[in-house]
Amino acid sequence: MKDTMSIASLKPAIAEMERILKLASRLCESGGEAVVVVPVIQTRGRKKRCSGWFELARWSTRDGQLRAELTLAAETLNRDLVDIAHTLIHEAVHVANAKQGIKDCAGPRNDRHNAKFKEAAEKIGLVCKEPIDSYGWGYTELSDELRKRIVEEWKPDASKWDLF
């Protein structure tokens, strides 16, 4: 009997996402107990301008322990690999701030990146653009040094990002 379907797996992309998140976590290193993050790839739905996002208490274990969610938008996975790493680093800044109890976003949809986000982002090599709208300091770019580090040290693997 033949199978009805074959499976195209997101496991390689999730594994690469996890690898890059571990590296990004080291960039944002701070004291205290680690935030446990569930990496997710899903459609962005109404979050039209988002390539990724972080939510602190989105998942739960069977015994009631809360877990954070760090999402990459599926629609954006066809971007340059350094840009994908950039998104993961941006979100890792939110994780590091949450770990320290720092609220780095506000606003009606909790998407306005404040000066606390800017300070943490710039400390690790992100460049925050001047606020132009309700997103605040959320528009970031990689510094030349951080871009070089991603390309030369982290070496994102294109073969893992086959689906988008």
N, C-alpha and C positions, 0 to 999 in steps of 0.2 A: 504494500500500500504506500502511495506517495503522500508526503506532507502537503497540507493545504497551503502553507505559507512558509516563507523563510524569514529570518529576523535580521534586521539591520540594527545593530546595537549602538547605544550611546556610551557603553562602557569605556571605550578608548578616550572619548572626549571628557568624560567625568574623571577618569584617571589622570589625564593631563591637567584638568582643572584643579584637581586635588594637589598635584605636584607643584603647580605654580602658586597655589594658595599657601602651601607650606613655605615656599621661598618668600612670598609676600609677607607672611606672618613674621618671619625672621627680620625683615626690614622694619616692621612696626613694633618690634620687641618692646615689652614693658613688663613690669612686675605683676604679681598676682596670679590667680588661677585662670587658666585658659578658657575662652569661650568655645564651647563645642558647636561646630558649624556643620550643617548639612548642605553640601553643594548640590545645586539643582539647575537643570536647563529646562526652561519652559517658555511658552509664548508670553510676550509682554502685555498682551491684552490692552487695557486702557493706559498703560504706562508708555505711551508712544515715544517719548524722548529718551527712555531709559535703555541702556545696554546691559545694565545689571542693577541689583539692589540687595540690601541687607535688612533683615527683620530679626530682632533679638529673640523673641519667644514664639516662634512660629510652629515648631514641632515639639512632640512629647514622646518620651519612651513609655513602654508599657507600665513601668513603675513610677511614672509621673515626673520624671526629670525633663525640664525644658531644654530645647535645643534651638539654636539660631538657624536661620536659612540665609544662604548666600546664593543668589540667582544670577545666571547669565541668560539674557533673552535669546531664544532660539533664532530669531530673525536676524541677529547680528553676528552669528558665528561664521559668516563668510568674509568677515573683515580680515585685515592683516593680523597675523599672529601677535605682533607686538601690541597692537591695539586691544586685542583680547586680554593680553597680560596687563595692560594699562587698566582696563576695567576691573580686573581682579585685584590689582593693587589699590585702586580707589576704594573698592568695597572693603578691603582689608584694613584700611584706615578707620572705617566705621566700626569694624570688629574691635580694633585696638582701643578706640575711644569708649566703646560700650564696656569693655573689660575693666576700664578704669572708672566707670560710672559717669563718663562725660557725655552729655547730651549735645550732639553736634549738628542736629537738624531740628527744624521747627516749621511752623506754618500750617495752613489748613490741611495739607496732605502729608505733613511731616517731611517735606522735601526741600525746604530752604536750608542749604548748607551754611552754617554760621562761622564766625571767626575761629571757634575751637576746631572745627574741621580743617579750616585753612592752615592753622598753626601745625597740626599733626601731619597734614598732607605735605606741606613744604619741608618739614623736618626730614622726610624720607626721600625727597626728590621729585615730588609732583609740583607743578607750577599751577597755581590757581589764577584763573582769569578774573578780571574785575567783574563784579556782579552787574548783570544787565537786565535781569528779570527776577521772578520769584524763586528761582533756583539758587540764588545767592552765590556762594563761593564754590558751587558744585561743578562748574566747568573746569576741568583740569587737563593738563598736558604733561607729558613726560619731560623731565630735564634731559639734556643731551647725555649726561653721565648715566642716568637711570636707563635711558633707552639703550645705550651701549652695553650696560650690564645685562639687560634682558637678552639682547642678541648674542653676546659673547659668552656669558656665564649660564644663563637659564636655558637658552636654546629651545624655544617652543617648537614642538614637533608637529609639522603640518599634516602628517599622516593620521594624527589623532582627531583632527577637526574636519572629518570627511563629510559630515552631515550638517545641514543648516536649513 
